Amino acid sequence: MSLGQASNRRPYTGSVDPESLERENDKSLEDLGAKASFLKQVTQNIREEVDTQHLLIDNMGGGMNSVQGSLGNVVGRFKTVMEDKQKRKMFIIAGGIVVAFLLLWLALRK
């Protein structure tokens, strides 16, 4: 409070026990300490979760790069196969056999 301002507090009239005010103040301080401790624990848990997710995302990024490289290789080989007529016929025959076996398996499974 600055010097030029009037106080909003009432002067002590003796009707309130100072010890009860002190006990109430101590209780409020304990409650505040418990809340601060709880908030500290929550923020530590959030920090741990963020660190864990950060590592997970980093690992996923490396895995995605690996998958992208492998997929690029497969597409390149597929283009090579489809450019040659002889290889294209072989691919169609092999694909037809695979589809036939799948249909046969599905029909016998039921």
N, C-alpha and C positions, 0 to 999 in steps of 0.2 A: 504494500500500500504506500502510495507517495504521501508526502507531508501535507499537501494542500487539500487532501480529500477527507471527507468525514467517514467514519467507520460505520458499517452496516450492522456490526455486532452490538448486542446490548451489553452494558457493563455487568460484571458479575455482581449478583445481588445476594449471594449466599444461599439461595434456595436449592442449588444443585451441588451435590457432593463432588468435590474435586477428584476423589479416588475413583468414583464410578466413571467419571469422564476419562480418567487415565486408563481404566480397565477397558472401556469402550474403544478408546484410541488404540490400545494394544491389540484388541480383537480385530479391529479394522486393519491394522498393520499386518497381522498374521494372515488375514484373508487376502490382502493384497499380495503378500509374499507367496501364498499358495497359488494365486492366479498367475503371477509372474513365472513361477516355477512350471506351471502347466503350459503356459505359452512357450517357454523355452523348450520344453520337451516336444511340443507340437512342431515348432520350427526345426528342431533337430531331425524329427521323423520326416518332415517334408524335404529337408536337405538330403537325407539318405535316399529317399525315393527318387528325387531328381537325379542324383548321381547314378543310381541303378538304371534308370531309364535312359540316361545319357550313354552309358556303356552299351545298353541293348541296341540303341539306335546306331551307334558307331559300328557294332558288329553286324547289324542288318545291312548297313551301307556297304560294307566289304562283301557280304554275301550277295547283295544285288549286283555289284560290279562283276563278281564271278559268274553269276547267272547270265548277265548281259553278254559277257565275253563268250560263254558257251553257246548261247542262243545265236550269236553272230556267226560262230563257226558252223553250227547246224544249218543255218540259212544259206551260208556260202556253199556248203556241200550239196544242199538240196538244189541250188541253182545249177551247180555243175552237173548233177545227175539229170536234171530236166533239159539241159541244153543238148545232150546227146540223145538221138532218137532210140538207139539200141538200149541205152540205160533207162530211158523213160519207159519203154515197153516192159523192161524187167521190173521197174518200180511198180507199175500198174498191176502186173501179174502178182507180185509179192503182196501188194496191198489188198488185192482181191482175195488171195488165199487167207490173209489175216482176218478180213471181214467175214469170209465164209466160216472160218473156225469160230469166230465170236458168235455168229448167228446160230451155228450148230450147238455151241455150248449153252447159249441162252435157251434154245428149244429143249435141250435135254435136262436142263436144270429144273424146269417146272415139272 
